[in-house]
């Protein structure tokens, strides 16, 4: 059994507030990526117009259609490659499967589709973390993932184990 799996079983799954802050940070990062991409698309459109070329569809319109793909790629690639997005990294969290590994691309796609379902139903899938015994949202249940505190981020010592073995514990 891996260390991440033990965290899941020992109740060290991330709470609602920590996950919310991580999500807000991710939204800010994605908004920045989308804004920069939009700026580049408008710049390309203006350059094309200056040259006198008149395409049927401008780059900005194409780019707006690509925004859902950009958002999906951000989450799926980060979850699959590192188990965490920038927001989750900043908050010391990691997305894991039952064996303690980062989710596969397939599970990450299911998880992002779960984000959509969790959002459409009045954010109920995210709020579910507040009542779920294992602090899992609907998207976690769909993808069979957990969000755990990533103790390896700061040091090799698990703070709970260090406390339990200290003279104060």
N, C-alpha and C positions, 0 to 999 in steps of 0.2 A: 504494500500500500504506500502510495507516495505521500510526501509531506503536504501537498495541496489537498489531497483527499482527506487527510487527517484534519485539516483545518475545516473542511466542510462538515465532517462528522462531529467535530468538537464545538460546533457553533461559532466558528470564527468567520462566518460569512459576513460580507459587508452590509452595513445598515442602510436604511433609506436615505438619510441625510448625506452620507459620504457618497453614495451612488448618485444622488441628485447633483451635488457639486461637480462630480466628474462629468456627468452628462451636460451640465451647463457649460463647462469648459470645452467639451467636445463641440457643442453647438457653436461656441464662439470661434473655435479653430476652423470648423467647416464653413462658417459664414465668411471668415477671412479668406479662405481658399476660393470660395465662390465669388467673392467680391473682386479678388485679384484676377481670376479668370474672366470675369465679366469686363473688367477694365481692359484686359488684353484683347478680348473679342471686339470691343468698341474701337480700340486702337487699330486693329486689323481692318475693320469696316471702313474707318476714316481713311486709312492708307489706300485701300482698294478704290474708294471713291475719288481720292486725289489723282490716282493714276488714270481714271476715266473708265474703269471696268465696272459694269453694272450686272452683278450676279442676280439670279432670280430670288435667292434667299440670302439674307445677310448672316454674318457670323454670329452676331448677338442672338438672333432667333434660334440658330442651331444650338448655341451654347445654353440657352434657357432650357431647351429640351434635354440637354445632357446633365442638368443639375441633379436629378434623382440618381443617375449613374455615378456621379462624382461622390455623392453622399454615401451610396452603397459601397463603393470601392474603399472609401476612407475606413468605414467600420469593418467591413469584411476582411480587408487586407491586414489591418492592425490586429484584429482578433486572431486571425489565422497565423500570422507570422510571429507575434510576440505575446499574444494573450491579453493585450491591453492597448487601449487607445491613448492618445496624449493626455486626455482628462483622467483616465483611470491610472495612468502612470503617475501623474502629478498627485493624485489622491492616495497612491499606494495600494491600488487594487489590481486584480488580475481576473480574467475570465478563464475558467477551467472546466474540463469535463470530469466525469467521475474518477478517471484514472489520473487526474492531476495535470493533464496536458492541455495545451492550447487547443481550442476547437479547430476542426478541419474547415476547409473552405465551405463544404456542404453544410455543416452545422452552423457556420457563421452566416450563410445565406438564410437558413431557416431562422436564425436569431434576428436578423435584420427584418425579415418578413414579420416576425413576432413583434418587433418594435412598431411596425405599421399597425398591426391589430391592437397592440397595447395602447397606441395613441388614438386610434379611431373610436374606440369605446371609452371616450371621455377620460383618457389617461388611466383607465382602470387597471390595465396590465402592469403599469409602473407602480400604482398605488397598492397593488396586491402584495408588494414587498413588505408593507406594513403589517399585514395579517398572516402572511405565510410563515410557518414554523421555521423554515430554512432560509427565509428572506429571499425568496426567488420570485421574480416577476413572471408574467405569462410567457414572455420571450425566452426566459431561462427554462421553463418547463417544456416549451416546444422544442428547443434545441438541446435539452438535457445538459445544461451548463449551470455553473454556480459562479458568483462573483465573490472572491475571497480577498482578505487582506494579504498583500504581498510582502511578507516579512523579510524575504531575501533582498528586497530593494535596498535597504539601508545597511544591513549587516548580515552576517551568517548566523546570528543568534536569534532564535525566536524569543520575543520579549516575554511571552507567557512561560516558556520553559526556563528562561533566566530568572524570572521572579520566583517560580516554584522551587528552584534549587538554591535561592539565596537565603541568607540567615533571617531576612525580614519575612519570608513567605512561610 
